């Protein structure tokens, strides 16, 4: 959700402009609940909070991929 040149919300908007059907999994360790809620409102499919395990990541990818 935070990157050097573009924040997560801007990235989500940009990706959705490129492909409205893109499935986005947002990941952060420093995001407020307001930003997470905004990201869900913008169409992300899942959110992982750092730290997460490989198992959690694989499960999230599987869930998003199958929906």
NORPEQUI-V586492 format. One record per residue. N is the residue number from 0. PHI is phi in radians with two decimals (* if undefined). OMEGA is omega in whole degrees, -180 to 180 (999 if undefined). Layout:
[[N/PHI/OMEGA] [N/PHI/OMEGA]]
This chain:
[[0/*/176] [1/-2.18/178] [2/-2.42/-176] [3/-1.04/-174] [4/-1.88/-177] [5/-2.69/178] [6/-1.39/-176] [7/-1.08/-180] [8/-1.09/178] [9/-1.13/178] [10/-1.09/178] [11/-1.06/178] [12/-1.02/-178] [13/-1.12/179] [14/-1.09/180] [15/-1.18/175] [16/-1.19/180] [17/-1.18/-178] [18/-2.56/-178] [19/-1.05/-178] [20/-1.71/-178] [21/-1.09/178] [22/-1.75/-174] [23/-1.92/170] [24/-1.92/179] [25/-1.52/-179] [26/-2.36/177] [27/-2.82/173] [28/-2.03/-174] [29/-2.28/-174] [30/-1.70/176] [31/-1.36/179] [32/-1.08/178] [33/-1.07/179] [34/-1.18/177] [35/-1.11/178] [36/-1.07/177] [37/-1.07/179] [38/-1.08/177] [39/-1.10/178] [40/-1.08/-180] [41/-1.50/172] [42/1.91/175] [43/-1.12/-177] [44/-1.68/-179] [45/-2.81/176] [46/-2.35/174] [47/-2.00/177] [48/-1.71/177] [49/-1.32/-7] [50/-1.38/176] [51/-2.31/-179] [52/-1.63/175] [53/-1.04/179] [54/-1.09/178] [55/-1.09/179] [56/-1.10/-180] [57/-1.09/178] [58/-1.13/180] [59/-1.13/178] [60/-1.06/180] [61/-1.06/-180] [62/-1.09/-178] [63/-1.16/-179] [64/-1.08/-176] [65/-1.53/179] [66/-1.83/999]]
